[in-house]
Amino acid sequence: MKTVRVPIALVQSVMRTLREKLQQANLYLNTNYPEPTLHYNQRGTIAGSAYYANWEIRINPTLLIENKQNFIEEVIPHELAHLLVNRHFGRAAPHGKEWKWMMETVLGVSAKRTHHFDVSTVKAKTFRYACQCEEEHQLTIRRHNKVLRGENQYRCRHCQSILQFIEQSKF
């Protein structure tokens, strides 16, 4: 796995936004929640994720670099809101009314559940499979390798036939 280095100026912008939003939340909620740990190791097409037990946020470095300010303005408050909701309310729906309230009322950010960043550079390679109803299916490399090793089979949701690998052309 290739390590992506995030430029220091971008890391500083992320930290500035995180600290501003956390301070805003602490003032509004009359609390003193600590600064979460940030890790730049989120992979795939997910922009970020919050881990309650560790009070940490994981950030996708590639999507951060490609989307800079939009990423910082959307993803950092989004993930921070997950942590804050968990601490303030306990268990709650991931994008439920508590999270929406935290985003809009406390953090002053539009409550969008998903990002709309171009993910073409982080999208995993897929492999073509076919079924009896001739619908084409795309399997991830992990699922493809399980098929090759004989560990698993996958079925079409429509016709229920076992998916068959379509050899990729060498061109």
C-alpha positions in Angstrom: 0.0 0.0 0.0 1.4 3.4 -1.0 1.6 6.0 1.7 0.3 9.4 0.6 2.0 12.4 2.1 -0.2 15.3 3.0 1.4 18.7 2.6 2.0 20.5 6.0 -0.1 23.5 5.0 -3.1 21.2 4.3 -2.6 19.4 7.7 -2.5 22.9 9.4 -5.8 23.9 7.6 -7.4 20.6 8.8 -6.3 21.2 12.3 -7.4 24.9 12.3 -10.9 23.9 11.2 -11.1 21.0 13.6 -10.1 23.2 16.5 -12.5 26.0 15.5 -15.4 23.6 15.2 -14.5 21.8 18.5 -14.3 25.2 20.3 -17.6 26.2 18.8 -19.2 23.0 20.0 -17.7 23.2 23.5 -19.0 26.7 23.9 -22.5 25.9 22.7 -22.7 22.7 24.7 -21.0 24.1 27.7 -18.5 21.2 27.6 -14.8 20.6 27.4 -14.4 17.7 24.9 -10.8 17.0 24.1 -9.3 17.4 20.6 -9.7 14.1 18.7 -6.7 12.3 17.2 -6.4 12.6 13.4 -5.0 9.9 11.2 -4.5 10.2 7.5 -5.0 6.6 6.7 -8.6 6.2 5.5 -8.6 4.1 2.3 -11.0 3.6 -0.6 -13.8 6.0 -1.6 -14.7 6.9 2.0 -13.6 10.5 2.8 -13.4 10.1 6.5 -14.6 8.0 9.5 -15.1 8.6 13.2 -14.0 6.0 15.8 -15.8 6.6 19.1 -13.8 4.3 21.4 -10.5 6.0 20.4 -11.9 9.5 20.0 -10.3 9.6 16.6 -11.0 10.7 13.0 -9.5 9.0 10.0 -9.1 11.0 6.8 -8.6 9.9 3.3 -5.4 11.7 2.3 -5.9 11.4 -1.5 -9.4 12.8 -1.4 -8.1 15.6 1.0 -5.3 16.5 -1.4 -7.6 16.4 -4.4 -10.5 18.4 -2.8 -8.6 20.6 -0.3 -11.0 23.3 1.1 -14.2 21.6 0.2 -13.0 18.5 1.9 -12.0 20.4 5.0 -15.3 22.4 5.2 -17.5 19.3 4.7 -15.7 16.2 6.0 -14.0 17.5 9.2 -17.2 18.9 10.8 -19.1 15.8 9.6 -16.8 13.4 11.4 -16.4 15.6 14.4 -20.2 15.7 14.7 -20.3 11.9 14.9 -17.9 12.0 17.8 -19.7 14.8 19.6 -23.1 13.1 19.2 -21.8 9.9 20.6 -20.3 11.7 23.6 -23.2 14.0 24.2 -26.2 11.7 23.5 -24.7 8.2 23.7 -25.9 5.8 21.0 -27.8 7.5 18.2 -28.5 6.9 14.5 -25.3 7.7 12.5 -27.1 10.5 10.5 -30.2 10.9 12.7 -31.8 13.9 14.2 -29.0 14.3 16.9 -26.3 14.3 14.2 -28.3 16.7 12.0 -28.8 19.1 15.0 -25.1 18.9 15.9 -24.1 19.7 12.3 -26.6 22.5 11.6 -27.3 24.1 15.0 -24.0 23.6 16.9 -21.4 23.5 14.1 -23.2 25.7 11.6 -22.6 23.4 8.7 -25.0 21.9 6.2 -25.9 18.3 7.2 -24.9 16.3 4.1 -24.7 12.6 4.7 -22.4 11.8 1.8 -19.7 13.6 -0.1 -19.8 14.1 -3.9 -16.0 14.1 -4.6 -14.6 12.5 -7.7 -13.4 9.1 -6.5 -11.9 7.9 -9.8 -8.3 8.0 -8.4 -9.2 6.0 -5.3 -11.7 3.6 -6.7 -10.5 0.0 -6.5 -9.9 -2.1 -9.6 -12.9 -4.4 -10.4 -13.2 -7.6 -12.4 -16.0 -8.4 -14.8 -18.4 -11.3 -14.1 -21.5 -12.6 -15.9 -24.6 -14.5 -14.9 -27.3 -16.4 -16.8 -29.5 -13.3 -17.2 -26.5 -11.7 -18.9 -26.3 -8.8 -16.5 -22.7 -7.7 -16.1 -21.3 -7.6 -12.6 -18.2 -6.0 -11.1 -16.4 -7.7 -8.2 -13.7 -6.1 -6.1 -10.2 -7.6 -6.1 -10.9 -9.1 -2.7 -14.0 -10.9 -3.9 -12.3 -11.9 -7.2 -9.4 -13.4 -5.3 -11.8 -15.4 -3.1 -13.4 -16.8 -6.2 -10.0 -17.7 -7.7 -8.9 -19.5 -4.5 -12.2 -21.4 -4.4 -13.1 -19.8 -1.0 -16.4 -18.2 -2.2 -19.0 -18.0 -4.9 -21.2 -15.0 -5.7 -24.7 -15.1 -7.1 -26.7 -12.7 -9.3 -29.4 -11.1 -7.2 -31.9 -11.4 -10.1 -31.4 -14.9 -11.6 -29.6 -16.4 -8.6 -27.0 -18.1 -10.9 -23.4 -18.3 -9.8 -21.3 -15.5 -11.3 -18.6 -16.5 -13.9 -15.4 -14.5 -14.4 -15.1 -12.9 -17.8 -11.4 -13.0 -18.9 -10.0 -9.4 -19.3 -8.5 -8.8 -22.7 -4.7 -8.3 -22.7 -5.0 -5.1 -24.9 
